[in-house]
């Protein structure tokens, strides 16, 4: 059980590897589509569950000097948690 808790803290609800343009859902969240091109990250997320809060997506292997624009299910996300 401790391993699951530790991985949950690292993976959150979805993980996007920006360098490869791939994403995977965790905790019942599905990343149906993931693309990274020209500073834009586009995700399509689905879930069969009702969420009480917004899912937390973690981005790995980003380019530190690059600014990204994030779109989720077609809508631009105007703020990112740091």
PEZI-V972758 format. One record per residue. N is the residue number from 1. RES is the residue in one letter. PHI is phi in radians with two decimals (NA if undefined). NEAR is the number of other ideal C-beta (glycine too) atoms within 8 Angstrom. Layout:
n=(N & N)
res=(RES & RES)
phi=(PHI & PHI)
near=(NEAR & NEAR)
This chain:
n=(1 & 2 & 3 & 4 & 5 & 6 & 7 & 8 & 9 & 10 & 11 & 12 & 13 & 14 & 15 & 16 & 17 & 18 & 19 & 20 & 21 & 22 & 23 & 24 & 25 & 26 & 27 & 28 & 29 & 30 & 31 & 32 & 33 & 34 & 35 & 36 & 37 & 38 & 39 & 40 & 41 & 42 & 43 & 44 & 45 & 46 & 47 & 48 & 49 & 50 & 51 & 52 & 53 & 54 & 55 & 56 & 57 & 58 & 59 & 60 & 61 & 62 & 63 & 64 & 65 & 66 & 67 & 68 & 69 & 70 & 71 & 72 & 73 & 74 & 75 & 76 & 77 & 78 & 79 & 80 & 81 & 82)
res=(X & X & X & X & X & X & X & X & X & X & X & X & X & X & X & X & X & X & X & X & X & X & X & X & X & X & X & X & X & X & X & X & X & X & X & X & X & X & X & X & X & X & X & X & X & X & X & X & X & X & X & X & X & X & X & X & X & X & X & X & X & X & X & X & X & X & X & X & X & X & X & X & X & X & X & X & X & X & X & X & X & X)
phi=(NA & -1.09 & -1.09 & -1.13 & -1.11 & -1.13 & -1.13 & -1.06 & -1.17 & -1.43 & -1.55 & 1.04 & -1.73 & -2.81 & -2.24 & -2.05 & -1.61 & -1.11 & -1.09 & -1.78 & 1.24 & -2.12 & -2.36 & -2.45 & -1.53 & -2.36 & 1.03 & 1.50 & -1.79 & -1.89 & -1.72 & -1.32 & -2.47 & -2.59 & -2.46 & -2.29 & -2.76 & 0.88 & 1.37 & -1.97 & -1.97 & -2.08 & -2.17 & -2.11 & -1.97 & -2.40 & -2.77 & -1.48 & -1.82 & -1.60 & -1.77 & -1.49 & -2.43 & -1.23 & -1.12 & -1.81 & -1.83 & -1.83 & -1.95 & -1.96 & 0.94 & -1.43 & -1.57 & -0.99 & -1.49 & -1.64 & -1.74 & -1.92 & -1.93 & -1.88 & -2.11 & -2.15 & 0.92 & 1.54 & -1.86 & -1.25 & -1.57 & -1.58 & -2.60 & -2.21 & -1.32 & -2.07)
near=(4 & 5 & 6 & 7 & 8 & 8 & 8 & 10 & 7 & 7 & 10 & 13 & 10 & 17 & 12 & 15 & 10 & 13 & 7 & 6 & 9 & 7 & 11 & 7 & 12 & 10 & 8 & 6 & 12 & 7 & 13 & 6 & 7 & 12 & 8 & 9 & 6 & 3 & 7 & 11 & 13 & 9 & 15 & 11 & 14 & 7 & 10 & 4 & 5 & 3 & 7 & 3 & 4 & 4 & 12 & 8 & 13 & 10 & 9 & 9 & 6 & 9 & 5 & 4 & 3 & 7 & 4 & 10 & 8 & 10 & 12 & 10 & 7 & 5 & 6 & 6 & 8 & 3 & 4 & 5 & 4 & 2)
